[in-house]
Amino acid sequence: MPVIKILPHHEYCPEGAEITAPAGTSICEALLDNDIMIEHACDMSCACTTCHVIVRQGFASLGEAEEEEEDLLDRAWGLEPQSRLSCQAILAQADVTVEIPRYTINHARENH
């Protein structure tokens, strides 16, 4: 199973973490399944940018981003070339390292 290394984030994962998830799982699902409560205001339907992550290693192993995801990413805070919506970034067999940006454009938090 691929390993996801999460870099420290002051709110969601202060110490950082390493988790595993089966190939075919989205990064967002893997984080949530491991109690890393990343925001996902649209309930993982590719309609917002609250689950934005930056893939620091393993970016090329993820499937290509669809045009809809690319359009939404244009609105994400802290956009970088390795940015993905974690609900759309599906794990393959390779390990990945992700950074959760410090801020989102979400003005209100949902408790999912």
Long-range contacts (C-beta under 8 A, 24 or more apart in sequence): 2-58, 2-91, 2-92, 2-93, 2-94, 2-95, 2-96, 3-95, 3-96, 4-30, 4-31, 4-91, 4-95, 4-96, 4-97, 4-98, 5-57, 5-95, 5-96, 5-97, 5-98, 6-31, 6-36, 6-97, 6-98, 6-99, 6-100, 7-56, 7-97, 7-98, 7-99, 7-100, 9-99, 9-100, 9-102, 10-102, 12-36, 12-37, 12-38, 12-100, 13-100, 21-91, 22-91, 23-91, 23-92, 23-93, 24-90, 24-91, 25-90, 25-91, 26-86, 26-87, 26-88, 26-89, 26-90, 26-91, 27-53, 27-84, 27-86, 27-87, 27-89, 27-90, 27-91, 27-96, 27-98, 28-85, 28-86, 28-87, 28-89, 29-87, 30-91, 31-86, 32-112, 37-112, 38-86, 38-100, 39-104, 39-106, 39-109, 39-110, 40-86, 40-87, 40-110, 40-112, 41-106, 41-110, 42-87, 43-112, 44-87, 45-87, 46-72, 46-85, 46-87, 46-88, 47-72, 48-72, 48-106, 49-73, 49-75, 49-76, 49-77, 49-85, 49-104, 49-105, 50-104, 50-105, 50-106, 51-85, 51-86, 51-87, 52-76, 52-77, 52-78, 52-79, 52-83, 52-84, 52-85, 52-86, 52-101, 52-104, 53-83, 53-84, 53-85, 53-86, 53-89, 53-98, 53-99, 53-100, 53-101, 54-78, 54-80, 54-82, 54-83, 54-84, 54-98, 54-99, 54-101, 55-82, 55-83, 55-84, 55-89, 55-96, 55-97, 55-98, 56-82, 56-97, 56-98, 56-99, 57-95, 57-96, 57-97, 58-94, 58-95, 58-96, 58-97, 59-84, 59-96, 61-91, 61-92, 61-93, 61-94, 61-96, 62-89, 62-90, 62-91, 62-92, 62-96, 63-89, 63-90, 63-92, 75-105, 76-101, 76-104, 76-105, 77-101, 77-103, 77-104, 77-105, 78-102, 78-103
